[in-house]
Amino acid sequence: MAIERNSVSSEHSTNRRPMSFTELYLGHVSIDDFRRNPRGELGTRTATLHKDGIKKLRENWIYRA
């Protein structure tokens, strides 16, 4: 998982600062680390880590600015 800092998307691309990463994580998560989200309006499911899954992932940080 990567967390990035980005300029406001309404700025013209030539005026934006380059994207920069502020956090980078690499860890092993399993199916049990995800929430069971119902289907959305468009009929698609989303995969989202639950609170403990995010905590587990963030324990394995590689880079923090």
C-alpha positions in Angstrom: 0.0 0.0 0.0 1.3 3.4 -0.8 0.1 6.8 0.6 0.9 9.7 -1.6 0.7 13.5 -1.4 -0.8 15.0 -4.5 -1.7 18.5 -5.7 -5.3 19.6 -6.1 -6.7 17.9 -9.1 -8.4 21.1 -10.4 -5.0 22.6 -11.1 -3.7 22.5 -14.6 -1.2 19.6 -14.9 1.6 22.0 -15.9 1.1 23.9 -12.5 1.0 20.8 -10.3 3.8 19.7 -8.0 5.1 16.2 -8.7 3.4 13.4 -6.8 5.4 12.3 -3.8 5.0 9.2 -1.5 4.7 9.8 2.2 4.2 6.2 3.3 4.9 2.8 1.8 3.8 -0.6 3.3 4.4 -4.2 2.3 2.9 -6.9 4.3 0.9 -10.2 4.1 -2.8 -10.0 4.6 -5.4 -12.7 4.2 -9.0 -12.9 3.3 -9.9 -12.6 7.0 -8.3 -9.2 7.1 -10.9 -7.7 4.8 -14.4 -6.4 5.5 -17.4 -8.1 3.9 -18.8 -5.2 1.9 -22.2 -5.6 0.2 -22.6 -5.0 -3.5 -22.6 -1.3 -4.4 -25.1 0.6 -6.6 -23.4 -0.7 -9.7 -23.3 -4.3 -8.6 -19.6 -4.4 -7.8 -18.0 -5.5 -4.6 -15.2 -3.5 -3.0 -12.2 -5.0 -1.1 -11.4 -3.0 1.9 -9.2 -3.9 4.8 -10.9 -3.7 8.2 -9.4 -1.9 11.2 -7.2 -4.8 12.4 -6.2 -5.6 8.8 -4.9 -2.0 8.3 -3.1 -2.2 11.7 -1.5 -5.4 10.6 -0.3 -3.9 7.3 1.0 -0.7 8.9 3.2 -2.7 11.2 5.2 -3.6 8.2 6.3 -0.2 7.0 9.1 0.3 4.5 9.1 4.1 4.2 7.7 7.0 6.1 8.4 10.6 5.2 
